[in-house]
Amino acid sequence: MKSFEEFWNSVTNEEIVELANNANSAIADIISNTENPENLIGNQIVMVSLSITHDILKHYHEWISENQN
């Protein structure tokens, strides 16, 4: 099995931009749906982390499935 480092090194700048764009969309949703302004920054941090983690794991799963020996 290939290592996670091999996967990480295969991620392109374009893919990173796509991850960031997806996170920005998630942030926009949180901004419009956060009722208490005191929670806004915390909610944004959580959504960035969740969105990027989800997308990178999805990408890794696809990559590892394609590269199984």
C-alpha positions, 0 to 999 in steps of 0.5 A: 500500500502506498503511504499517506505521504505519497498521497499528500505529495500528489495533491496539486495546487489546483486541488488545494484551491478547490478545497479552499473554495469548498471551505469558503462555501461552507463558511458562507452557509455558517455566516448566514445561519449563525444566530448568536454573533458570539459564536460566529468565529468559532463556527467558522473555524469548525466549518473550515476544519470540517470541510477541508478534513472531509474533502481531503479524506474523500480525495484520499479514499478515491486516490487509495482506491485507484492505486490499490495493488 
